[in-house]
Amino acid sequence: MILALVLSTADAKPPGVFKALAAAMDPLNGPRASLDALRAQQGTLGPVDGALIFARAVSGVLPIFPPDEGSALVAEADGLIDGGLAADPGRTSELLAARGELHLAANDRPGAEAALRASMDAKASLGALEPLLGLAPAEAPTLCAKTRLAVSDDVVGPLVDTCQRHGDALAWATPADRQAWESWRAEAARQQAALEARHAAEQAALAASFSSPSPSPSPTSAPAPSGPSVTSVTIRSSCRQTVRVFFGDKPKYGSGTTTTISSNSVSSYSMRPGDMIWLVDEHDNGLSSTSVSGSSQTVEILESCTGFRVR
């Protein structure tokens, strides 16, 4: 009876139905839909912004695509970048930096390095410098000094921090540059302390929720249970304006910490796997989110200012 029922059910659903169900549950459906939406917006975004946003979106999702489809996406993004270069040579540095990161995501190190060096030649920037230092750390003193001459004072703090992390002795940094770095580090430490205080409060609340009431509470609280290991998270903003970022599970209505991240800045935080990072609007409504993995990572705020790319 059971065998007959199984057979009759299988006979009632032709193989095409199962293929359709499998296609509907494909985890790549979401990324493909997002890329399709960006394709549809190319006319309104313009040749440069459209190319930048699409290339950075491809860089973020490229590792999850099969090789053939990934190669086609890289070629498509490269074509849009070529169009942007032709349309506005004044933004060559930005476009070539995006190409460099695109080819890094595609594991094309020679292509990435060539694009990043060309970007630095056009106009040195923190956006091209950081990935290039990952490929050529021995050149940090030269590349960092070159970048300092080209960037504004408001990004000196993250610039010095980036260069120092890649082994640069900072011989080029003036006393004012070092003071800006110290101020930037102090603000980063303040933000990290706020995050750690939130974690401690959450751990204490969790411990209290599992403990039974005690008739005579001890004046000294027991140490909070050890949580997941701490990991380093670097947040780099490619957005051209200051954005609001919320660290916590539920923006607006949940507990957490809200801060602002300025354009072209780089900030480092100690967080725990599973922690959420949100982009929020001026009313604290969530625009986009990502979660922290179990290893150190870089989270980039995209130039569109409405999403992240994690690597």
Secondary structure, DSSP 4 states (H G I P E B T S, - for coil): -HHHHHHHHHHHS-HHHHHHHHHHT-TTHHHHHHHHHHHHTHHHH-HHHHHHHHHHHHHHHGGGS-HHHHHHHHHHHHHHHHHHHHH-GGGHHHHHHHHHHHHHHTT-HHHHHHHHHHHHHH---HHHHHHHHHH-GGGHHHHHHHHHHHS-GGGHHHHHHHHHHTT---TT--HHHHHHHHHHHHHHHHHHHHHHHHHHHHHHHHHHHHSPP-SS--SSPPPPPP-SPPEEEEEEE--SS-EEEEEESSTTTS-EEEEEE-TT-EEEEEE-TT-EEEEE-TT--EEEEEE--SS-EEEEEPTTSS-EEE-
